[in-house]
Amino acid sequence: YIDSFVNYLTTEKDASPHTTLNYVADLQEFAAFLAEHKKNLTNLEYLDIRAFLAALKEKKFAKTSVARKLAAVRSFLKYLVRENVLTSNPAAMVTAPKRGRPLPGVLEMRDIERLFAAITGTTVSALRDRALLELLYSSGLRVSELAGLSVRDIDLLSGLVKVAGKGKKERLVPIGSFAVRALEAYLDSRGSNVQPRSPLFLNKG
């Protein structure tokens, strides 16, 4: 049946050799599991598919690999229903394990220090870049939130930033003294004609 399914994949579905090889390996693993548990296609049940997934989990397979193997089994059994070998597909209602999101990468302190050290000079653009980095580092804002700030959102006296987050919900975020001083220097460099509604960070210095 696996050979017949592979022929169907290559001739009717125009599957690539790489895909075909993966399907064969996954289905042979499934067949070995059924043989070990004295099961075959004629008495296959929904719980047998679940047991197969549980066995893969015990073997420490990654969730992506388990999901791929389930997809192979589901497609294979669907093909057998089409060929009237099976009356139903017991894998049709089995859900794949949820793929966990990888944790975001975090810069090490030496990398952060290099970022700040790379900003030199007292031009408006240099002061802007330092203020931007100091504020980002101090507040933990999203980049989109940072880009949307206006001058009136910054209260340097209180050390607070008013942020419009997701769903336009506003919150107050405290910032540290380094960020406050960097913002003061940057705003001073822009002169006295800065309007409250002006964007905090200009594209050009």
Secondary structure, DSSP 8 states (H G I E B T S, - for coil): -HHHHHHHHHHTS---HHHHHHHHHHHHHHHHHHHHTT--GGG--HHHHHHHHHHHHHTT--HHHHHHHHHHHHHHHHHHHHTTS-SS-TTTT---------------HHHHHHHHHT--S-SHHHHHHHHHHHHHHHH---HHHHHT-BGGGEETTTTEEEEE-GGG-EEEEE--HHHHHHHHHHHHHT-TT--TTSBSS-S--
